[in-house]
Amino acid sequence: MKLSAQELTKSFGEKSVLRGVSFEAESGKALGLLGRNGAGKTTAIRIIMRVFSPDSGRVLLDGAPLDPNRVRIGYLPEERGLYPKRKILPQLIYFGALAGLNKREAEQNARSLLKRLSMEEYADKRLDTLSKGNQQKIQLVATLIADPDIVILDEPFSGLDPVNAMLLKDLIKELIGRNKIVLFSSHQMNYIEEFCDEIAILNTGKIVLSGSIAKIKRSFSRDTLIIESEALPRLKEQIDNLPDGLISSFEETEGRLLIKLTDSENKKELFNALGGSADLIDAFYIKEPSLNEIFVKYTEAAV
């Protein structure tokens, strides 16, 4: 399946929230939908879910208008939406029924997911007796109870400790492996890089960057190298004696050498020039920008 948002616009009063937003997500892949607070991510998500109608533009599934009666969408909101004073299993069954399951199916699915997340002992507890992280896991069960075709996760790792984060990671990877369409929104860029092949970055209601993370990183300047070595003082002596014009600067940072080339094409020449020091080099590679650096570059200023 392919989910396509095409030229979505949306205003609330005089405030323009989306201005021609387009992106695509495919089965078996996760798309990272990124942006600062107020960039328009939540509005785009709510349009996909038919909570809002766009002022213009459309949402398609495999080329046809998205029909919520023919496809199931599971949404994990950043602001949680369960009932804190109610027991967990009955309200999970209720949410399953809202998604089209009968009571037996809803209870079976709920218990299976609770077990998967090591939460079965809490089935008869009130939600407000659980920790924030465990409440998050219950919200995830409600999201997935009807085995949705499209899964939208908004800050899914909020409040989770490392052990619970690992459980969620495994579950997300399983969803991707089962050819679900996964939209992933988070400010934790390490999770975006772990799960998503592609990203779409919003800033002030517009897509300012989209595409393959790997290709985006390769589009940045590749004139900075990192050398790792257990003998940095000796290696720095060798670099001090390199021919003029090969590098513009170098510095030691975090136990590595960061070398700025005068020209990105000088990589091979530098490596050959250090050939006599090859036994000192543990690793020699291009410094690519982190996704966090890319995000800041495209969102720190209004567009």
N, C-alpha and C positions, 0 to 999 in steps of 0.2 A: 504494500500500500504506500501511497505517497500523499502526505498532507501538505496543501499549499495555501498560504495566506497571500493574497494578491492585492496590492495597492490599498491596504486598509487605512481609512481615515476615521477619526472620531474626535469630536469636540464636546465639552461640557460647558454650556454657556459660551463665553468668549474665549475659553481656554482650549487651545488645540492640543490634544494629547497624542494622537497618532497622525502622521503626515505622510501617507503613501508607503506604509510598511509592507514589505514582501519578504517571505522566507519559505523554505521547504524542509520537510522532515520525512524520512523514509523508514519503512519497516526494517528492523534489525540494526538500527543505528540510533544514537542519541544526539539530539541537537541542543547545544548550549545557547539559551536565550539570555543574553547578558545586558546589563545596563545599571546605571546608578539609580538610587531611589527616585521615583518620579519620571523615569525615562519613558514609560509606557508599556513595560513588560506585562504587568497585571491586567491592564486594559486589553492588550492583545490576547492574553490567555482567556479572559472572560468573553471576548468575542468568539473565539474558537468554541467555547462551551455554550454559546447562545445565551449567556446571561445578559449581554449587550448585543445590539445590532450595530454594525458599522454605519457611519454616515455614507460611506461609499467603499467600494472594494468587495471582495468575497473570499470565502474559505471553501476550498475544494478538497475532496478526497478522491483520488484516482480520476481527476478531471471532472467530477460531478459535484454539485453543491453538497456540502457535508450535511447528512441527515442523522440527527441524534437518535432517531428511532431505529436506525439500521446499524449503528456502530456504538459501542460502549466507550465512554471516556471516564478514566479515573483521575481525580484531581486531589493532590495533596497541597492544601493552601499554606502559605506562610503563617497566616493567622488561623489557628486551629478552630474547628467548627463542631466539636462533639459536646455532649451535655455532661458537665462535671459532676452533677448530683445523681446521675443515673448509673445503674449497673452496666458493665461493659458489654457482655454478650447480648442482652436484649436490644441495646441500641445498635450494635453491629448488625443484628438480624433485621432491624428496621431499615438501616441504610442499604442492606442487600435487597430488601423488598422494593425500596425506591428505585433501585437499579434494574429491577425486573426479575429478581429471583423469587422462587417460592420459599416458604419458611424453612423447609427441609434443606434446600440447596444453600440458603443463606447461612444456616447454622453449621452445616458441614464445612462450607468454605471458611467461615469465621474460625471454627475450631482448628482447622488445618493450618491457617495462617498464624493463629496464636501459637500453635505448637512450633511452627517454623521459626518464630521470633522469640521462642522460649518465654512465652507469656500466658500459657494455658492456665496456670495457677491463679491468674487474675480475672478469669472470665466472670466470676460472680461478685467482683469488687466494684465499688464506685470509682469512677474515673479520677475524682479529685483526691483519692487516697494514694495515687501513684506519683512517682517522681516525674519531672518534666520530660526526661528522656523516654520513660516508659509510656507516658501519654502520647509522645510522638509516635511510638511504635503502634499504639492502638489506632491512631489516626491513619497510619499507613495501611493497617488491616482494612479499615473502612474504605480507603482508596482502591484497594486491589480486590475487594471481596467478590466483585462480579466478573473477575478476569477480563478487565477492559482491553480493548484493542489499541487505544491511545492512552498513554500514561503521562500526566503532567505533574512534575515534582518541583515545588517551589521551596527552596531552602530545606531540603529533606534531612540534612544532617544537623540541623539546629538542635542543640541540647543533648546530643548523643555522646556518650563516652567512647573510647577507642574500641571496646569490645562490641558494643551495639552498632557502632559505625561499620565494623567489619561485617556484621550480619546484614546490614542494609546494603553494603557494597555487593555482597554475594547475590542478594535478591535483585538488585538493579541489573547486574550482569546477566542473571537468568532471564529477566524480562527482555533484554536486548537479544539474547540468544534464542528466545522464542518468537522473534520477529515482531515484537511490539514496536509501535512508534513511541519514542520517549522524548519528551521535551523537558529539559533540565534547566532550571533557573537557580543560580546561586552566586554569592559573592566570594565563595571559597574556591579559588581558581584551581587548586590542586585537584578537587573532585571533577571539575569541568574537564581538565586535561586527561584524567583517568578514564572517563566514560565517553566523552564526546569526540566524534571525528570532525564535526563541523560546528561553527559558532555563528551567531548573528548578534551583533552589538548594536543596541539602541542608544541614541543620545538625543534628548529633547524631541522625542517622537518620530525620529527617522532612523533607518538602518544606516550606520556609518561604516560598518565593516562586516563582511560575511564571507563564508567559504571554509575550506579545509584548514584546520589549525596548522598542519604541517606545511601547506603551501603558503599560508600567511607568514609563518615564521621565516620561510626561505626567501620571502620577498623583501625582508629587511636587509640592511647592509651586512655583509659577511666578511668584514675586514678586521674583526677582533678574534683572537685565538686565546685558548686557555691551555697551559701546559702544567701538568701535575708531575711532581718529582719529590723524592725523598732527599734530594741533594740540591735544594734551591740555591744556596750560596754559590756553589760551583757552577751551576747552570747560568746564574746571572752574570758571572764572569765571562762565560762564553758569549752571552748576548751582548755584553758591552763591547765585544770585539767584532761584532757583525759589520758587514760593509755598510757604508752610509747610504741612506735612501731606502733601505729595506723596511725598517719599522719607524714609526713616528714616536712611540713611547712604550714603556712597559712598567708594570708595577706588581708588587706582591700583595695579594689579597686572599684572606682565608686559606693560607697555606698553598696557594697556587700562583702562577704567573699569568697576568693578564696582558697580552701583547696587542698593541694597535698597529696594524700594517699601514704603510703609506698608500698601498693599493691592494684591493682584495685579491688580485691575481698573483700576489707575492707569496702565497701560502707554500707552494712547492719549493720556491727558491729558499724560503726560510727553513723549511724542513731539511733541504739538502745542505744548507749552510751549517746546520746543527748536527750534521751526520756524525761528526766526531764525538758528539755528546749523546748519541742515541742510547747508550747504556744508562744514562742518567734520567731519561724520560720515561715516565710511567703512562702518561696519556697526553695526547696532542689533538685538540679538536676545536671546532668553531664555536664561539659563544653565540647562541641564539637568544633572542629576547624571551623572557618568560611571558606566559599569558597575562600575568598581572601587569607587567610593563606595557604590554600591548593594550590592555584594557584602559590603563591610566592615560596612555597617549591619545586614545580616541574618545575619551569621555571627560577629561579634565577641563575642557573648554566647551562652552555652548557652541552648537553648530548652526 
